[in-house]
Amino acid sequence: MKFGRNEGTSDRIIRIVAGIVLAAAAVVGAVSAPWLYVVWVVAAILLVTGIVGFCPLYALFGFSTKTARR
């Protein structure tokens, strides 16, 4: 399994924004337990994969949103 970047720029931006929105929803109390923990985990996963640019599920299925350079 290759651990290079497999997310395109727009995919990364969407993941980071979604992670921030979910974390903000958890902080302001828009989500109650037990969903609060699920929201925190999903927010963390989205933020980490968006920042790093690597999604393990994409690699597992051989999928990539990164455009090929010429």
BAFI-3210 file (N, C-alpha, C; in Angstrom, 3 decimals, decimal comma, padded with zeros to 6 digits):
// residues 70
n [1|2|3|4|5|6|7|8|9|10|11|12|13|14|15|16|17|18|19|20|21|22|23|24|25|26|27|28|29|30|31|32|33|34|35|36|37|38|39|40|41|42|43|44|45|46|47|48|49|50|51|52|53|54|55|56|57|58|59|60|61|62|63|64|65|66|67|68|69|70]
n.u [000,843|000,639|001,716|001,485|000,226|-003,239|-005,397|-007,094|-006,819|-009,317|-010,806|-009,392|-009,793|-012,570|-012,789|-011,384|-012,905|-015,390|-014,632|-013,970|-016,474|-018,005|-016,583|-017,005|-019,776|-019,920|-018,613|-020,226|-022,462|-024,468|-024,847|-025,730|-024,736|-025,004|-024,012|-022,249|-019,645|-019,220|-019,345|-017,078|-015,027|-015,368|-014,947|-012,256|-011,024|-011,640|-010,294|-007,579|-007,077|-007,574|-005,601|-003,214|-003,486|-003,861|-005,911|-006,835|-008,916|-009,303|-006,850|-007,060|-009,077|-007,981|-008,431|-008,331|-008,373|-006,637|-005,176|-003,428|-000,096|001,460]
n.v [-001,173|002,135|005,140|007,776|011,061|011,083|012,653|015,285|018,903|020,256|018,270|018,031|020,583|020,578|018,516|019,602|021,911|020,711|019,208|021,257|022,505|020,411|020,054|022,558|022,469|020,519|021,796|024,044|022,836|021,769|019,164|016,259|013,859|010,371|010,957|013,033|012,101|010,584|012,573|014,083|012,226|011,787|014,406|014,741|012,781|013,742|016,221|015,429|013,741|015,590|017,547|016,071|014,852|012,288|009,487|006,585|004,817|005,493|004,605|001,878|001,053|001,793|004,347|007,785|011,306|013,107|015,023|013,961|014,821|016,309]
n.w [000,000|-000,910|000,607|-000,252|-001,115|-001,765|-002,139|-003,687|-004,057|-003,735|-002,458|-000,065|001,036|001,405|003,294|005,488|006,078|006,668|008,896|010,704|010,961|012,113|014,527|015,677|015,998|017,948|020,038|020,634|021,609|020,020|019,532|021,278|023,811|023,093|020,600|020,468|020,892|018,613|016,669|017,367|016,814|014,037|013,140|013,877|012,282|009,707|009,760|010,157|007,904|005,903|006,340|006,148|003,659|002,869|002,560|004,120|003,336|000,651|-000,362|000,186|-001,554|-003,945|-004,965|-005,993|-005,663|-006,482|-009,006|-011,904|-012,595|-015,390]
ca.u [000,000|001,417|001,259|001,596|-001,030|-004,241|-006,511|-006,907|-006,933|-010,707|-011,177|-008,762|-010,463|-013,895|-012,603|-010,980|-014,058|-016,378|-014,103|-014,108|-017,905|-018,421|-015,976|-017,705|-021,086|-019,717|-018,208|-021,342|-023,498|-025,530|-024,947|-025,706|-024,191|-023,715|-023,582|-021,157|-018,377|-019,131|-019,040|-015,672|-014,163|-015,475|-014,278|-010,812|-010,607|-011,706|-009,210|-006,274|-006,918|-007,516|-004,302|-002,145|-003,685|-003,906|-007,090|-006,603|-009,959|-008,987|-005,736|-007,543|-009,855|-007,241|-009,116|-007,593|-008,962|-005,511|-005,000|-002,110|000,748|002,018]
ca.v [000,000|003,360|006,142|009,120|011,804|010,580|013,582|016,513|020,133|020,525|017,239|018,391|021,774|020,151|017,737|020,505|022,746|019,845|018,888|022,447|022,687|019,388|020,363|023,732|022,013|019,805|022,746|024,918|022,032|021,444|017,704|015,720|012,508|009,782|011,405|013,976|011,378|010,216|013,808|014,413|011,274|012,082|015,692|014,515|012,029|014,650|017,200|014,791|013,323|016,790|018,203|015,190|014,592|010,837|008,805|005,148|004,131|005,700|003,714|000,506|000,779|002,244|005,539|009,018|012,522|013,941|015,044|013,517|015,883|015,964]
ca.w [000,000|-001,026|001,551|-000,791|-001,120|-002,691|-002,104|-004,426|-003,283|-003,355|-001,493|001,198|001,570|001,875|004,526|006,569|006,427|007,319|010,216|011,547|011,230|013,072|015,821|016,204|016,448|019,207|021,068|021,037|022,229|019,076|019,503|022,640|023,952|022,734|019,277|020,637|020,720|017,195|015,941|017,630|016,097|012,607|012,923|013,962|011,091|008,560|009,866|009,959|006,505|005,076|006,516|005,670|002,236|002,648|003,095|004,077|002,562|-000,761|-000,687|000,239|-002,754|-005,117|-005,450|-005,751|-006,214|-006,883|-010,453|-012,355|-013,167|-016,702]
c.u [000,888|000,838|001,496|000,244|-001,980|-005,515|-006,147|-007,133|-008,363|-011,202|-010,621|-009,450|-011,835|-013,775|-012,260|-012,154|-015,110|-015,919|-014,233|-015,566|-018,395|-017,842|-016,662|-019,090|-020,978|-019,393|-019,389|-022,512|-024,665|-025,776|-024,869|-025,139|-025,280|-023,210|-022,417|-019,811|-018,161|-018,742|-017,587|-014,726|-014,187|-014,778|-012,760|-010,297|-010,594|-010,562|-007,848|-006,077|-006,856|-006,170|-003,181|-002,259|-003,727|-005,138|-006,860|-007,665|-009,743|-007,881|-006,193|-008,282|-009,183|-007,838|-008,261|-008,350|-007,874|-005,348|-003,583|-001,354|001,331|003,486]
c.v [001,236|004,429|007,563|009,810|011,226|011,435|014,837|017,723|020,397|019,509|017,587|019,587|021,403|019,385|018,642|021,365|021,916|019,467|020,051|022,675|021,664|019,652|021,563|023,350|021,277|020,768|023,589|024,146|021,696|019,941|017,202|014,296|011,502|010,215|012,379|013,305|010,971|011,434|014,203|013,502|011,564|013,394|015,522|013,783|012,935|015,671|016,581|014,387|014,521|017,486|017,377|014,935|013,125|010,254|007,298|004,385|004,313|004,737|002,258|000,123|001,267|003,477|006,759|010,181|013,501|013,876|014,652|014,699|015,395|016,189]
c.w [000,000|-000,108|001,065|-000,759|-002,152|-002,661|-002,888|-003,531|-002,833|-002,331|-000,118|001,840|002,140|003,189|005,702|007,018|007,157|008,728|011,184|011,920|012,259|014,461|016,467|016,724|017,774|020,343|021,554|021,625|021,322|019,002|020,947|022,642|023,643|021,361|019,346|020,388|019,264|016,366|016,144|016,850|014,599|012,288|012,938|012,727|009,867|008,592|009,580|008,497|005,574|005,155|005,911|004,165|001,877|003,318|002,981|003,282|001,067|-001,190|-000,730|-001,036|-004,036|-005,762|-005,146|-006,369|-006,648|-008,386|-010,807|-012,956|-014,483|-016,756]
res [m|k|f|g|r|n|e|g|t|s|d|r|i|i|r|i|v|a|g|i|v|l|a|a|a|a|v|v|g|a|v|s|a|p|w|l|y|v|v|w|v|v|a|a|i|l|l|v|t|g|i|v|g|f|c|p|l|y|a|l|f|g|f|s|t|k|t|a|r|r]
***
